[in-house]
Amino acid sequence: MNVLGRIAYGHDKPFALSQPSTKPSADISYVDAISLVTDKLIYAAFLPASFLGLPFMPQVSQRLGTALKRLPGLTQHMLNQERQSSASKSPHSTQTTESPNNSRGTIMEELVRLSDQEKTRTDASTPDSLDKVTKKFLTEEEIAGNLFIFTAAGFDTTANTMSYAVALLAVYPEWQAWIRTEIDTVLGRPDMSPIDYASAFPKLVRCLAVMVSYPISTYSHP
């Protein structure tokens, strides 16, 4: 979620999923709402939020109903904040070279910027009588849908992959020792100094081999 948060939304601070509230109507963040909807995707896809939120439903269902109702508003709030942030930036302050902190655009920033640019251009050059289906910009609903897919799919698939890897490593402790040696060598820092991802990741060859290989049981130990 930390990587997704930085790439999709520009959040530099680590995400921390809050503890589930005992009150279905309590406030909920965008990330917590996405996490809950992803976890209960079948119910979210086939049951309306109004039904899930009925008083006789289990608390988790009521909480899911609350998340579904509030997601559009939470998403729109993020998009509005992005537009306000972009509008407040001076055109001369845009950086053209990459820096580790803030020079790279986020997925949300690019979706909003390109959609707004195309909408402005289309509105200026297209007669009002022309059918809207000919316009090429993304609607607010389409931007929200893309952000949901990026977050939900990234969260769920990554979590499942890592859970499966942990289970396999528990069954094959010799592979644990094999990648632990590499991790200690590459990431071991007595002074606890920050780790540079760009330089460290290419060195984690054993970790990458375990994550992308076929089931470990088909291989003999090197």
MARKOLZA-27369 format. One record per residue: residue in three letters; x, y, z of N, C-alpha, C, O, CB in turn. Coordinates in steps of 0.1 Angstrom, whole numbers, plus 5000, padded with zeros to 4 digits. Last residue first. Glycine has a CB too. Layout:
# residues N
ALAXYZXYZXYZXYZXYZ
...
This chain:
# residues 222
PRO520347514952521647544944522847504952523947524948521747684940
HIS517947254956518747364962520047394955520747294952518947334977
SER515847204928516747154938517547274944517647374937517647044933
TYR512347264922513747294921514547234932514147204943513947454921
THR509747224928510247164915511747194913512347144903509447224904
SER509147354951509347214952509947154939510447044939508047144956
ILE508547614944509947584948510147434949511347394948510147644962
PRO506747674914506747624927508147574932508847504924505747514929
TYR508747904893507747804895507747754909508747794917507847694885
SER509748244903509948114898508748024899507748064905511148044906
VAL509448494915508948474901509148334895508648304884509648574892
MET510448474941509148524939508548504925507348484923509148674941
VAL512948354938511948284946510548334943509648254941512248304961
ALA514248564924514148424918513048344925512348274919515548354919
LEU514248774942513448784929513248644923512148614918514148874920
CYS515948674961514548704965513748714952512548654952514548834972
ARG518348654946517748534951516248554955515448474952518548484964
VAL518848924940518548834929517948704934517048654928519948794922
LEU519049204949518249094956517848994945516648964943516949154963
LYS520149404935521049304941520349194948520949094951521849384952
PRO518149574926518849484916519749384922520049284915519649574906
PHE517449704951516549604945517349514935517149394935515449674938
ALA519349894958519249774966518549664958518949544958518649794979
SER519050124943520350054942520249914949521049824945521450134949
ALA516450194947516950184934518250104933518450034923517050324928
TYR516150214976515550104968516150084954516349974950514050134967
ASP518350265000518050324987517450204978518250114974519250384980
ILE517650275034517950195023517450265010516350305009517250055024
PRO519150475061518050445051518550365039519650375035517450575046
SER521050305086520850415077519750375067519550255064522150445069
MET521850145108520350165105520150285096519050355097519650185118
ASP524450075112524050215116522550245113522150355116524950315109
PRO524549825101524649835115524249975120523749995131526149815119
ARG522549685078523249815080523349835095522349855102522449935074
GLY521749465053522249475066523049605068524049635061523149355069
LEU521049435027520249535034520749555049520349645056518849495035
VAL522749245016522449365008521849475017522149595016521449334998
THR523149045036524249105029523949235022524749335023524749005019
ASP520548985044521549035054522649105047523249205052522048925063
ILE519548885020518949005026519949065036520049195037517648975033
GLU521148655016521248775007520648895013521249005011520448734994
THR520448505038521848545036521948665027522748755030522648425030
ARG517748465032518048545044519548595043519848705047517848465057
ILE517648295011517348435008517748525020517948645018515948455004
TRP518548065025519148105013518948255010519848325007518648015001
ALA516748025046518148055049518848115037519748195038518847935054
GLN514447965031514448085040515948125042516248245041513748055053
TRP515147735019515047855010515047985019515448085014513847845001
GLU514947575041516347585035516347705026517347775024516747465028
PRO512247555048513147645056514547665049515147765052513347595069
TYR509547525032510947495028511947595035512347695030511047515013
VAL507247605045507447465042508847425038509247315041506447425030
ALA507747875046507547805059507647655057508147585066506147835065
LEU507747945020509047955027508947885041509947835046509348095029
LEU505047905014506047825008507347825015507947715017506247864993
ALA503948125029503547985032504547885026504947785033502147955026
VAL505148345017505448315031505048165035505848105042504648415040
ALA503948324992505448314993505748275007506648195010506148434989
TYR501248374998501648244992503148224994503548104997501248234977
SER501548635007501048535016501448395011501848315019499448545017
MET502448764983503348754995502848655005503648585011503348895002
THR500148724967501448674963502348664975503048564976502048774952
ASN498148864982498048724979499348654975499648544980496948694968
ALA499149124981498949054994498848904992499448835000497649105001
THR499149174954500349184961500249104974501149024978500849324964
THR496349164948497349064942498649064949499248954950497549104927
ASP495349364965494849234966495849134960496249034967493549204960
PHE496649604956496649564970496349414972497049344978495549644979
GLY496149624929497449624934497549564948498449494952498049754933
ALA493349624928494049514922495449504927495949394930494049534907
ALA492749864943492249734947493049614942493449524949490749724943
THR494250064929494450034943494049894947494749824953493650144951
PHE493450044902494950044905495150004920496049934923495450184903
ILE490650054905491349934899492749924903493349824907491149924884
PHE490350314915489850194923490550064918491049984926488350174922
LEU491250464894491950464907491550344916492450294923491650594914
ASN489350394875490750364872491550364885492350274888491350454863
GLY487050504887487150364884488550314882488950214887486250324872
ALA487650774887487450704899487550554898488150494906486150744906
ILE487650824859488950844867488850764880489750704884489150994870
GLU485050764854486050684848487350694855488150604857486250714833
GLU483650964868483450824871484550734866484950634872482050784866
GLU484551194854484951174868484751024873485550974880484151264878
THR485651084821484651144831485251124845486151044847483251084829
LEU488351164799487751074810486751144818487051264822488851014818
PHE487851274765488351294779487651194789486551144786488151434784
LYS486751264740487751164743488251174758489151094762488951184734
LYS483551274725484551334733485551224738485051114741483951424744
THR481551134713482651164705483851224712484951244707482251254693
VAL479451134731480251004729481451034721482450954721479350894723
LYS478051364730479151354739479951234737481151234742478651364753
ASP477251494697477051394708478251384716479351384712476651264702
LEU477051844692477751714689477551624701477651654712479251734686
SER476152084700475151994695475751854692475051754691474552044683
ASP478352244706477552184717476552084713476151994721476852294724
PRO481252164687479952234688479152164699479252044702479152224675
THR484552184699483452104695482152174697481852234707483451974703
SER486552344709486552314695485352234690485252224678487852244691
ALA486252364737486552484729486452464714486152564706487952534732
ASP485852114745484752204747484952334739484052394734484652244762
THR488352004739487151954732486052054733485352084723486751824738
ARG490052144757490252154742489052114734488652174725491452064738
THR488952064781489052204778489152224763488552304756490152274785
LYS489351784780487951844781487951984777487052034770487451824796
GLU492051764779491351724767489851774768489351814757491251574766
GLN492751864804493251934792492451894780492051984772494751894790
ASP491451684821490951824821491551904808490751984803491551894833
SER492851454814491351454812490951604812490151634803490651384823
LEU495451514822495151484808493651494805493251544794495651344804
ARG495051564850495651664841495251634826494751724819497151664842
VAL493951324860493251444861493751554851492951614844493351504875
LEU495951144853494651114848493851244849493151284839493951014857
GLU498151254866498151244852496751224846496451284836499051124848
GLU497351234893497751364887497651354872497151454866499151404892
MET497050954897495951044898496151184891495351234885495551064913
ILE499750874893498750824884497450924884496950954874498350684887
THR502051154897501351034902500250994891499951074882500651064915
GLY505251254884503851264885503251144890503751034889503251304872
ARG508251324900507551234892506051254895505551264906507951084895
SER509251504919509251544905508451444896507951494886510651544900
ASN509651454947508351504942508251534927507351594922507951614949
ASN512051284954510851324963509651354955508651284957511251444971
PRO514251224938513651124946512351154953511551064957514651074956
SER513651364906514251374919513551274927512451224924514151514925
GLU514051424871513551344882514351364894515551384894513551204878
THR513451744855514351634858513751554870513151614879515751684861
THR511651944854511751854842512651734844512751644836512151934830
GLN509252084875510552034873510551934861509651864859511051954886
THR507452384877507452244873508852194869509552254862506552224860
SER507452644882508052564893508052414889508552334896507252574905
HIS506252794863507652794863508352704873509552674873508152934865
PRO503552774870504052694858505552694857506052594851503452764845
SER502952714905503352814894503852724882504552624884504452904899
LYS500152564919501552554914501852654903501052664894501952414910
SER497452564922498252654931499752654927500552744932498152614945
ALA496452374906496152514902497052614910497352724905494752544905
SER497252144919497852174906497652314902498552384896497252084895
SER495652164942497152164943497752194930498752274930497652024948
GLN493152154931493552264938495052274939495652384938492852274952
ARG493251894920493052004911493452134918494052224912491552014907
GLU493551744943494551734933494451854924495451914920494451604925
GLN491151794956492451844962493551844952494351934952492751744974
ASN489451674938489351824940490651874947491051974943488151854949
LEU490151414942490351474929490251624930491051694923489251424919
MET489451374969490851354965491151424951492151494950491251214963
HIS486651404967487451494975488951484971489651594971487251454990
GLN486051184951485851324945486651424954487151524948484351364945
THR486550984969487350994956487251134951488251194947486850894946
LEU484651034988486051034992486951044980487951114980486450904999
GLY482251004973482651124979484051144983484651244981481751154991
PRO482450724966482450834956482750964961483551044955481050834950
LEU482650604993483750594983483650704972484650774969483850464977
ARG480250595008481150705009482350714999482950814998481750705023
LYS478950365001478250485000479250605000478950704993477250505011
LEU480850165007480450184993479750314991479850374980479450064990
ALA481150205035482250225026481850245012482350335005483250105027
THR478550125043479050265046480150295036480250405031479450285060
GLY478649855036477649945030478050095032477850175022476249925036
LEU480649775054480849765039479849855032480249925022480749625034
ARG479249805078480449885075480849885060481249985055481649825083
GLN477349615074476849755075478049845073477949955066476349785089
SER478949385074478149425062477749565062477749635052476949325061
VAL479949395100480849405089480149445076480649515068481649275087
GLN477549365115478249485115479249505104479349615098479049505128
PRO474949195096476049195105476849325104476749405094477049085102
MET471649355094472749295088473949295098473949375107473149365075
PHE469549495105469649355109470849285103471149175106468349285104
PRO469849755093470149735108470249585111471049555120469049795116
LEU471449775061470249755069470649715083471549645086469349655063
GLY473649795044473549885056472349865064472149945074473750015051
LEU473149625023474249585032474149675045474549625056475549605026
PHE471149775010470849645016471849605026471549565037470749535005
SER472649995001471450015009471049885017470549895028470250075001
ALA474449874984474949934996473749955006473949945018475650064994
PRO473549564969473549714970473849764983473649694993472149764966
LEU475649294960474649344969474649494970475749554972474849284983
PHE477649244942476349184939475249234949474049214946476449044940
ALA480049364950479649364936478249324934477649374924480549274928
ALA480249324978480249464972479749464958479049564954481549534973
TYR480549054979479349114984479149254979478049294976479449115000
ILE482949024965481848954960480549024966479549044958481848804964
LEU484749174981484449224968483149154962482449214956485649194958
LYS485849225007484449175005483949204991482749244990483549235016
ASP488349325002488249205010486949145008486749025009488549245025
THR487749564988488449454981488349324989488249214982489949494981
VAL486349705007485649664995486349554988485749454983485449784986
LEU488449745026487249665030486449615017486049505017486349755039
SER490249895010490649765016489449685020489449565017491549795029
ILE488750125005489150034994489549894999489249794993490350104986
ALA488450225031487250185023487650085012486949985010486550305018
ASP491050275038490350175045489050125038488750005038489950235059
VAL491550475019492350355018491650245026491550125022493750375024
TYR489750675026489750615013490450485012489850385007490350715002
SER488450625060489350685050489150615036488650505035490750675055
ILE485450685077486350595071487150665060486650745053485550475065
ASP483450745107484250795095485150685090485650595098485050915100
ALA480750515114481950595118482650635105482550575095482850515127
SER478650345111478550475105479750565108479750685105477250535110
PRO479250105124479250105110479250245104479750265092478050025105
LYS481550095151480350165146480350165131481150225124480250305152
THR483949985155482749905160481449975155480349905156482749895175
SER486350005130485550065140484349975143483949895135484950205134
PRO489549845127488149855123487249915134487449885146487649715120
GLN492350065128491649955134490149965130489550075130491849955149
SER493750165096493250195109492550065114492149985107492350315110
LEU496650105079495250075079494750085094495350035103494949935074
ALA498850345069498550255081497050225081496250315084499150315094
PHE501250435046499850415049499750325061500650225062499150355037
PRO503950665050503450525049501950525053501550585062504250435058
LYS503950965031503950905044503350765043502450745035503150985054
ASP503551055005504851025009504950955023505850875025505751155010
HIS501251004981501351014996502750964999503150854997500250915002
GLY500551004954501551104959501651114974502251214979501251234953
TYR498750824943498250944949499251044954498851154958497350904961
ALA500250614930498850654926498450794931497750864924497850554930
ILE502750604942502650604928501250664923501150744914502850464922
ARG502250604970503150704964502950714949502950824943504650664967
GLY500450394973500050534977500950634971500450744967500150544992
LEU501850184964500750224956500350364960499950444951499550124959
VAL503750174984504250194970503050244962503150334954504750064964
ASN502050125006502950235006503450274992503450394988504250215015
MET500849885000500050005000500950135000500550234994499150005012
